[in-house]
C-alpha cells in the first residue's frame, strides 16, 4: 500500500461539505477517498441510488419516531414511502 503523507486543505461552505459527504456516502467511500478519486479522474459510482437512499432514511426516521406517532400518522408516512418506491 502506498504511503499517504501529504494533506491538501480545501475550503468549502457547510452546505458544500454536507453535499460532498452525502455523495461520498452514496458511493460507500470516505470523503477523502471520494475526493481523491474525483481529483485523479477516476470513476466513482453510487452503490445505492439516491431514491433508495431517501426511502431508507425515511424508514429509519419512521422507526425512530414510531413510539410518539399516532397510528394514522404512521400509516400516512408508510403510504408516502410506498408512493416514492413506485
Buried (B, 14 or more C-beta within 10 A) or exposed (E): EEEEEEEEEEEEEEEEEEEBEEBBBBBEBEEEBBBBBBEEEEEBEEEBEEEBBEBEEBEEEBEEEEEEEEEEEEEEBEEEBEEEEE
